[in-house]
Amino acid sequence: MSSSSATAVRAPVRPEIQALRAVAIGCVVLYHFWPAVLPAGFVGVDVFFVVSGFLITGLLLRDAERHGRVRLKEFYVRRARRILPAALAVLSACAVATLLFVPQVEWRPFLQQILSSSLYVQNWHLARDSQIPNRADLESTPVQHFWSLSVEEQFYLVWPLLIILALWLAVRLGRRRLALVAAVLAVATVASFVHGVILTGQDHNLAYFSTLSRAWEFGVGGLLAIVPAVVGERLRRTRALAGWLGLAAIAVAARTFTDPEVFPGAIALVPVLGTAVVIWAGMPRAALSLAPVAGLRPMQWFGGISYSLYLWHWPIIMFTPYIVGQPSQAPVMVLLLVLSIVVADASKRWIEDPFRRVVPRERLRMPRARRIAVASAAAVAAVVLLSSGVAGYTVEQPYALCRHAGDGE
């Protein structure tokens, strides 16, 4: 990549985005550590989806405006640099921990899901398992939470292509580019929403994990990115009130949406639109605005570590009973939460941030980040393949021997 293309097309970091990330990860973490406190904290994932749709669509449109086209190669390189290093580190750690601490009889499901997560098809792995009667309860593994990252990666594969298609149609038809992009994305968003509502009524487990029934949440954020931003002091009182109402919608959903059979149907509109309203409202300078709270340094810091915290907290919860030999009691869970935050902060500082920094090619012939990325990818591939082979022998071989023994009777 040339030095001219090395500079990513970025908008300034918006405090409300970081605050929403903090709220989202707070919901998910509380739900995983103490589900009775926030029984529907899983809606934090929906907040993440809307934020991702907003940011990615804005990035793609700015790239098209600046260069006259969407540069797919640069886009995917930036996404890989942002997402893969920390994810590969977690998957490698989970594979090693599985071999060291988990009984061999459980290796197979753990390692299969690590492999599915490394390929970003974990959501379809869980969707498939939800259709098998003896697996319908979906017993947890340390990487089960990668389902949402898989949905997001699949969104990254398709969404830019839709925008490219819309831009091409605008040129061919002589229409305004932004209007046609909005139309194409709106059609995709509505189609996904309708599909999600129908599928939730038929099979809520499949709907929960399906990219097709979740894409509309990204789409809402994407459409919001096309709407002209309200800047300055316009509508400041309305925006201040809207920000709190949007946050309240998220809070109500996280506390009360406890019926799994209706989610993610039409009821998911509550946290999704609540998130969109907070983004639209921004940070106006008005009495009772979210700005003083959202702009607090702890809030911004917590939003900054949200990705790493999402990655690390669940494996830490899952592996601890295997390591200590007993279920984690309340005091231990508090310590595990502190440990998760410390590990997440270290992960952001020493894994995420070095890869996100843009370094001109002229300054480094072989960037350290690239060497680490290659090594990490090779490491996780080696661990998963080796572990899968060992698990395949230790789990399937005894059953095969039993079958042969039975045939000889």
VEXFI-225603 format. One record per residue (C-alpha): residue in one letter; z, x, y. Coordinates in Angstrom, 3 decimals. Example, Ala and Ser with C-alpha at 12.3 -4.5 7.8 and 13.67 -1.06 7.14 Angstrom:
<sites>
{"A" {7.800 12.300 -4.500}}
{"S" {7.140 13.670 -1.060}}
</sites>
This chain:
<sites>
{"M" {0.000 0.000 0.000}}
{"S" {-0.981 1.414 3.346}}
{"S" {1.471 1.899 6.141}}
{"S" {-0.114 -0.947 8.055}}
{"S" {0.527 -3.336 5.231}}
{"A" {3.916 -1.913 4.460}}
{"T" {5.522 -3.797 7.283}}
{"A" {6.358 -7.209 5.953}}
{"V" {5.636 -10.286 7.991}}
{"R" {9.116 -11.507 8.734}}
{"A" {10.815 -13.924 11.035}}
{"P" {14.201 -13.083 12.522}}
{"V" {17.109 -13.891 10.240}}
{"R" {18.384 -17.340 11.165}}
{"P" {22.167 -17.814 11.045}}
{"E" {21.850 -21.320 9.627}}
{"I" {19.825 -19.998 6.687}}
{"Q" {22.516 -17.484 5.789}}
{"A" {25.147 -20.184 6.252}}
{"L" {23.254 -22.496 3.887}}
{"R" {23.062 -19.700 1.339}}
{"A" {26.814 -19.270 1.662}}
{"V" {27.362 -22.996 1.150}}
{"A" {24.980 -23.061 -1.824}}
{"I" {26.549 -20.145 -3.662}}
{"G" {30.012 -21.449 -2.820}}
{"C" {29.141 -24.756 -4.500}}
{"V" {27.720 -23.091 -7.606}}
{"V" {30.572 -20.598 -7.999}}
{"L" {33.297 -23.215 -7.544}}
{"Y" {31.532 -25.446 -10.055}}
{"H" {31.388 -22.640 -12.622}}
{"F" {34.937 -21.389 -12.085}}
{"W" {36.739 -24.693 -11.495}}
{"P" {34.450 -27.668 -12.252}}
{"A" {37.236 -30.156 -11.574}}
{"V" {37.374 -28.972 -7.951}}
{"L" {33.657 -29.456 -7.338}}
{"P" {32.266 -31.446 -10.264}}
{"A" {28.713 -31.552 -8.894}}
{"G" {28.569 -28.068 -7.416}}
{"F" {25.294 -27.569 -9.260}}
{"V" {23.597 -29.137 -6.219}}
{"G" {23.937 -25.722 -4.636}}
{"V" {20.801 -24.847 -6.594}}
{"D" {18.938 -27.631 -4.787}}
{"V" {20.023 -26.122 -1.467}}
{"F" {18.626 -22.772 -2.574}}
{"F" {15.323 -24.410 -3.540}}
{"V" {14.831 -26.002 -0.127}}
{"V" {15.701 -22.761 1.664}}
{"S" {13.261 -20.811 -0.519}}
{"G" {10.474 -23.307 0.099}}
{"F" {11.041 -23.102 3.846}}
{"L" {11.141 -19.313 3.994}}
{"I" {8.250 -18.641 1.619}}
{"T" {5.923 -21.165 3.241}}
{"G" {6.688 -19.771 6.675}}
{"L" {6.069 -16.233 5.461}}
{"L" {2.720 -17.165 3.892}}
{"L" {1.545 -19.058 6.974}}
{"R" {2.496 -16.216 9.299}}
{"D" {0.656 -13.805 7.049}}
{"A" {-2.459 -16.017 7.123}}
{"E" {-2.255 -16.342 10.894}}
{"R" {-1.912 -12.613 11.405}}
{"H" {-4.509 -11.427 8.878}}
{"G" {-6.773 -14.439 8.540}}
{"R" {-5.840 -14.882 4.887}}
{"V" {-2.887 -14.901 2.526}}
{"R" {-2.519 -11.409 1.078}}
{"L" {-1.404 -12.193 -2.461}}
{"K" {-0.866 -8.591 -3.518}}
{"E" {1.467 -7.852 -0.632}}
{"F" {3.267 -11.143 -1.131}}
{"Y" {3.971 -10.520 -4.805}}
{"V" {5.011 -6.925 -4.157}}
{"R" {7.548 -8.135 -1.605}}
{"R" {8.839 -10.798 -3.984}}
{"A" {9.175 -8.289 -6.809}}
{"R" {11.002 -5.847 -4.578}}
{"R" {13.343 -8.606 -3.430}}
{"I" {14.097 -10.221 -6.783}}
{"L" {13.508 -7.927 -9.738}}
{"P" {15.839 -4.926 -9.239}}
{"A" {19.120 -6.840 -9.244}}
{"A" {17.887 -9.278 -11.901}}
{"L" {16.837 -6.460 -14.223}}
{"A" {20.176 -4.749 -13.706}}
{"V" {22.022 -7.926 -14.717}}
{"L" {19.793 -8.545 -17.739}}
{"S" {20.209 -4.958 -18.918}}
{"A" {23.972 -5.195 -18.528}}
{"C" {24.008 -8.494 -20.437}}
{"A" {21.953 -7.063 -23.297}}
{"V" {24.256 -4.070 -23.653}}
{"A" {27.405 -6.213 -23.355}}
{"T" {26.067 -8.558 -26.027}}
{"L" {25.659 -5.693 -28.482}}
{"L" {29.063 -4.233 -27.646}}
{"F" {31.307 -7.298 -27.435}}
{"V" {29.649 -10.378 -28.949}}
{"P" {29.821 -11.136 -32.700}}
{"Q" {26.525 -10.565 -34.445}}
{"V" {26.226 -14.201 -35.425}}
{"E" {25.759 -15.035 -31.724}}
{"W" {23.320 -12.242 -30.922}}
{"R" {20.189 -14.233 -31.569}}
{"P" {20.638 -17.030 -28.946}}
{"F" {22.017 -14.568 -26.410}}
{"L" {19.177 -12.090 -26.797}}
{"Q" {16.493 -14.751 -26.980}}
{"Q" {17.647 -16.131 -23.655}}
{"I" {17.814 -12.635 -22.156}}
{"L" {14.191 -12.202 -23.176}}
{"S" {13.247 -15.612 -21.762}}
{"S" {15.054 -14.767 -18.530}}
{"S" {13.294 -11.412 -18.209}}
{"L" {9.975 -13.262 -18.495}}
{"Y" {11.181 -15.983 -16.081}}
{"V" {10.656 -18.822 -18.542}}
{"Q" {14.351 -19.516 -19.128}}
{"N" {14.049 -23.041 -17.757}}
{"W" {11.436 -23.921 -20.370}}
{"H" {13.540 -22.265 -23.076}}
{"L" {16.443 -24.572 -22.180}}
{"A" {14.126 -27.555 -21.777}}
{"R" {12.821 -26.945 -25.289}}
{"D" {16.325 -26.574 -26.716}}
{"S" {17.358 -29.825 -25.042}}
{"Q" {14.795 -31.630 -27.204}}
{"I" {16.278 -30.303 -30.465}}
{"P" {19.067 -32.634 -31.687}}
{"N" {21.433 -29.887 -32.894}}
{"R" {20.951 -27.954 -29.651}}
{"A" {21.080 -30.855 -27.225}}
{"D" {24.476 -29.794 -25.879}}
{"L" {22.969 -26.478 -24.713}}
{"E" {25.813 -24.092 -25.484}}
{"S" {26.201 -21.576 -22.691}}
{"T" {24.979 -18.002 -22.758}}
{"P" {25.560 -15.293 -20.132}}
{"V" {22.046 -15.743 -18.709}}
{"Q" {21.719 -19.510 -18.815}}
{"H" {21.862 -19.600 -15.007}}
{"F" {18.533 -17.758 -14.870}}
{"W" {16.840 -21.138 -15.355}}
{"S" {16.815 -21.720 -11.598}}
{"L" {15.406 -18.257 -10.916}}
{"S" {12.669 -18.998 -13.445}}
{"V" {11.781 -22.213 -11.622}}
{"E" {11.679 -20.288 -8.358}}
{"E" {9.425 -17.551 -9.750}}
{"Q" {7.028 -20.155 -11.127}}
{"F" {6.975 -21.754 -7.682}}
{"Y" {6.022 -18.366 -6.219}}
{"L" {3.061 -18.211 -8.585}}
{"V" {1.585 -21.593 -7.673}}
{"W" {2.580 -22.317 -4.063}}
{"P" {0.567 -19.493 -2.449}}
{"L" {-2.490 -20.650 -4.381}}
{"L" {-2.105 -24.160 -2.969}}
{"I" {-1.950 -22.742 0.546}}
{"I" {-5.012 -20.576 -0.112}}
{"L" {-6.853 -23.650 -1.429}}
{"A" {-5.905 -25.625 1.672}}
{"L" {-7.067 -22.831 3.986}}
{"W" {-10.377 -22.599 2.116}}
{"L" {-10.896 -26.367 2.320}}
{"A" {-10.156 -26.286 6.040}}
{"V" {-12.955 -23.763 6.576}}
{"R" {-15.406 -25.655 4.363}}
{"L" {-14.657 -29.038 5.917}}
{"G" {-14.248 -27.809 9.469}}
{"R" {-10.724 -29.195 9.756}}
{"R" {-7.624 -27.821 11.431}}
{"R" {-6.061 -25.341 9.059}}
{"L" {-2.432 -26.276 9.553}}
{"A" {-3.128 -29.994 9.227}}
{"L" {-4.964 -29.513 5.937}}
{"V" {-2.262 -27.205 4.597}}
{"A" {0.312 -29.878 5.421}}
{"A" {-1.781 -32.540 3.683}}
{"V" {-2.240 -30.519 0.487}}
{"L" {1.427 -29.526 0.302}}
{"A" {2.514 -33.099 1.042}}
{"V" {0.418 -34.435 -1.832}}
{"A" {1.882 -31.853 -4.213}}
{"T" {5.405 -32.581 -2.994}}
{"V" {5.122 -36.345 -3.344}}
{"A" {3.493 -36.040 -6.779}}
{"S" {6.329 -33.797 -7.981}}
{"F" {8.972 -36.140 -6.578}}
{"V" {7.463 -39.195 -8.270}}
{"H" {7.141 -37.264 -11.527}}
{"G" {10.765 -36.114 -11.239}}
{"V" {12.103 -39.621 -10.659}}
{"I" {10.155 -41.029 -13.603}}
{"L" {11.043 -38.153 -15.937}}
{"T" {14.733 -38.332 -15.024}}
{"G" {14.769 -41.939 -16.188}}
{"Q" {13.124 -40.922 -19.468}}
{"D" {14.778 -37.579 -20.231}}
{"H" {17.191 -36.196 -17.652}}
{"N" {17.653 -32.903 -19.540}}
{"L" {13.943 -32.151 -19.463}}
{"A" {13.712 -33.250 -15.831}}
{"Y" {16.607 -30.989 -14.888}}
{"F" {14.881 -27.827 -16.123}}
{"S" {11.230 -28.703 -15.513}}
{"T" {9.443 -26.859 -12.735}}
{"L" {7.163 -29.868 -12.270}}
{"S" {10.079 -32.186 -11.504}}
{"R" {11.784 -29.626 -9.241}}
{"A" {8.810 -28.424 -7.191}}
{"W" {9.216 -31.183 -4.594}}
{"E" {12.503 -29.635 -3.457}}
{"F" {10.657 -26.457 -2.501}}
{"G" {7.957 -28.661 -1.024}}
{"V" {10.376 -30.355 1.361}}
{"G" {11.357 -26.941 2.684}}
{"G" {7.698 -25.920 2.840}}
{"L" {6.695 -28.961 4.865}}
{"L" {9.586 -28.324 7.221}}
{"A" {8.179 -24.832 7.850}}
{"I" {4.994 -26.449 9.173}}
{"V" {6.840 -28.691 11.609}}
{"P" {7.059 -27.045 15.047}}
{"A" {10.531 -25.635 15.551}}
{"V" {12.775 -27.187 18.171}}
{"V" {13.707 -24.271 20.419}}
{"G" {15.847 -23.731 23.452}}
{"E" {18.070 -26.531 24.658}}
{"R" {15.863 -29.466 23.657}}
{"L" {17.723 -32.253 21.861}}
{"R" {20.747 -29.989 21.602}}
{"R" {23.294 -32.786 21.196}}
{"T" {21.153 -34.591 18.628}}
{"R" {20.645 -31.349 16.727}}
{"A" {24.334 -30.521 16.820}}
{"L" {25.195 -33.900 15.284}}
{"A" {22.326 -33.620 12.777}}
{"G" {23.577 -30.245 11.575}}
{"W" {26.976 -31.660 10.675}}
{"L" {25.430 -34.735 9.043}}
{"G" {23.211 -32.519 6.904}}
{"L" {26.177 -30.398 5.856}}
{"A" {28.165 -33.553 5.086}}
{"A" {25.337 -34.792 2.846}}
{"I" {25.521 -31.584 0.828}}
{"A" {29.310 -31.819 0.582}}
{"V" {29.250 -35.454 -0.541}}
{"A" {26.651 -34.673 -3.184}}
{"A" {28.616 -31.672 -4.476}}
{"R" {31.803 -33.710 -4.772}}
{"T" {30.567 -37.063 -6.071}}
{"F" {27.277 -36.690 -7.981}}
{"T" {28.920 -36.431 -11.381}}
{"D" {26.559 -38.542 -13.519}}
{"P" {24.150 -36.075 -15.195}}
{"E" {21.820 -38.833 -16.349}}
{"V" {20.621 -39.668 -12.818}}
{"F" {20.048 -36.107 -11.647}}
{"P" {17.633 -34.763 -10.433}}
{"G" {16.110 -38.168 -9.722}}
{"A" {15.887 -39.878 -6.358}}
{"I" {19.570 -39.132 -5.773}}
{"A" {18.656 -35.461 -5.318}}
{"L" {17.194 -36.493 -1.966}}
{"V" {20.726 -36.397 -0.535}}
{"P" {21.385 -32.628 -0.831}}
{"V" {17.696 -31.796 -0.349}}
{"L" {17.284 -33.746 2.889}}
{"G" {20.734 -32.638 4.003}}
{"T" {19.612 -29.023 3.698}}
{"A" {16.369 -29.761 5.511}}
{"V" {18.259 -31.414 8.361}}
{"V" {20.535 -28.381 8.776}}
{"I" {17.492 -26.098 8.962}}
{"W" {15.745 -28.397 11.448}}
{"A" {18.848 -28.652 13.613}}
{"G" {19.180 -24.894 13.916}}
{"M" {21.986 -23.464 16.013}}
{"P" {21.940 -25.311 19.368}}
{"R" {24.359 -24.351 22.093}}
{"A" {26.210 -27.621 22.291}}
{"A" {29.681 -28.956 21.823}}
{"L" {30.525 -29.507 18.154}}
{"S" {27.507 -27.483 17.015}}
{"L" {27.552 -25.719 13.650}}
{"A" {26.751 -22.477 15.443}}
{"P" {30.328 -21.153 15.896}}
{"V" {31.121 -21.679 12.202}}
{"A" {27.743 -20.687 10.770}}
{"G" {27.633 -17.558 12.895}}
{"L" {30.976 -16.197 11.714}}
{"R" {30.622 -12.745 10.206}}
{"P" {32.329 -13.702 6.903}}
{"M" {29.939 -16.651 6.545}}
{"Q" {26.908 -14.467 7.237}}
{"W" {28.180 -11.774 4.868}}
{"F" {28.813 -14.304 2.097}}
{"G" {25.305 -15.671 2.539}}
{"G" {23.983 -12.139 2.386}}
{"I" {25.499 -11.480 -1.054}}
{"S" {24.579 -14.929 -2.397}}
{"Y" {21.732 -13.721 -4.615}}
{"S" {23.738 -10.950 -6.271}}
{"L" {26.775 -13.211 -6.593}}
{"Y" {24.644 -15.842 -8.296}}
{"L" {23.343 -13.238 -10.729}}
{"W" {26.645 -11.568 -11.642}}
{"H" {29.330 -14.239 -11.585}}
{"W" {28.262 -16.153 -14.685}}
{"P" {27.947 -13.142 -17.029}}
{"I" {31.373 -11.993 -15.846}}
{"I" {32.813 -15.417 -16.717}}
{"M" {31.061 -15.524 -20.074}}
{"F" {31.759 -12.019 -21.365}}
{"T" {35.438 -11.811 -20.400}}
{"P" {36.743 -13.934 -23.327}}
{"Y" {34.733 -11.794 -25.734}}
{"I" {36.171 -8.610 -24.239}}
{"V" {39.838 -9.667 -24.026}}
{"G" {39.786 -11.855 -27.132}}
{"Q" {41.045 -15.079 -25.592}}
{"P" {39.956 -17.797 -23.142}}
{"S" {40.422 -17.021 -19.465}}
{"Q" {43.423 -18.746 -17.921}}
{"A" {43.730 -19.740 -14.245}}
{"P" {45.159 -16.416 -12.967}}
{"V" {42.440 -14.520 -14.817}}
{"M" {39.770 -16.765 -13.315}}
{"V" {41.006 -15.865 -9.830}}
{"L" {40.723 -12.183 -10.685}}
{"L" {37.257 -12.745 -12.116}}
{"L" {36.164 -14.449 -8.902}}
{"V" {37.378 -11.453 -6.886}}
{"L" {35.641 -9.105 -9.321}}
{"S" {32.413 -11.115 -9.052}}
{"I" {32.434 -10.854 -5.262}}
{"V" {33.130 -7.110 -5.364}}
{"V" {30.347 -6.523 -7.887}}
{"A" {27.964 -8.712 -5.874}}
{"D" {28.660 -6.756 -2.700}}
{"A" {28.062 -3.475 -4.527}}
{"S" {24.886 -4.880 -6.065}}
{"K" {23.542 -5.860 -2.667}}
{"R" {24.386 -2.504 -1.108}}
{"W" {23.145 -0.255 -3.868}}
{"I" {20.487 -2.276 -5.685}}
{"E" {19.100 -5.017 -3.445}}
{"D" {19.048 -3.316 -0.056}}
{"P" {17.421 -0.002 -1.055}}
{"F" {14.487 -1.878 -2.578}}
{"R" {14.095 -4.222 0.379}}
{"R" {13.782 -1.446 2.924}}
{"V" {10.148 -0.818 3.779}}
{"V" {9.267 2.869 3.619}}
{"P" {5.814 4.048 4.760}}
{"R" {3.868 5.626 1.974}}
{"E" {3.279 8.765 4.001}}
{"R" {7.021 9.519 3.968}}
{"L" {7.444 9.224 0.214}}
{"R" {4.737 9.969 -2.306}}
{"M" {6.754 8.469 -5.111}}
{"P" {9.451 6.264 -3.576}}
{"R" {12.800 6.414 -5.250}}
{"A" {12.801 2.622 -5.410}}
{"R" {9.580 2.646 -7.406}}
{"R" {10.967 5.138 -9.897}}
{"I" {14.114 3.062 -10.289}}
{"A" {12.072 -0.120 -10.730}}
{"V" {9.959 1.427 -13.473}}
{"A" {13.048 2.829 -15.179}}
{"S" {14.868 -0.509 -14.940}}
{"A" {11.942 -2.449 -16.346}}
{"A" {11.566 0.028 -19.197}}
{"A" {15.305 -0.084 -19.868}}
{"V" {15.568 -3.844 -20.086}}
{"A" {12.426 -4.037 -22.220}}
{"A" {13.764 -1.397 -24.600}}
{"V" {17.203 -2.995 -24.837}}
{"V" {15.839 -6.498 -25.401}}
{"L" {13.244 -5.433 -27.950}}
{"L" {15.691 -3.257 -29.854}}
{"S" {18.387 -5.895 -29.684}}
{"S" {15.998 -8.626 -30.800}}
{"G" {15.021 -6.534 -33.782}}
{"V" {18.648 -5.928 -34.706}}
{"A" {19.518 -9.582 -34.178}}
{"G" {16.538 -10.696 -36.216}}
{"Y" {17.775 -8.595 -39.112}}
{"T" {21.449 -9.443 -38.906}}
{"V" {20.933 -13.173 -38.450}}
{"E" {17.760 -14.106 -40.278}}
{"Q" {17.928 -11.607 -43.142}}
{"P" {21.045 -13.092 -44.803}}
{"Y" {19.496 -16.563 -44.658}}
{"A" {16.304 -15.228 -46.177}}
{"L" {18.298 -13.600 -49.007}}
{"C" {20.138 -16.866 -49.636}}
{"R" {16.863 -18.754 -49.828}}
{"H" {15.464 -16.268 -52.323}}
{"A" {18.683 -16.464 -54.353}}
{"G" {18.420 -20.229 -54.414}}
{"D" {14.814 -20.049 -55.582}}
{"G" {15.907 -17.957 -58.546}}
{"E" {18.481 -20.449 -59.790}}
</sites>
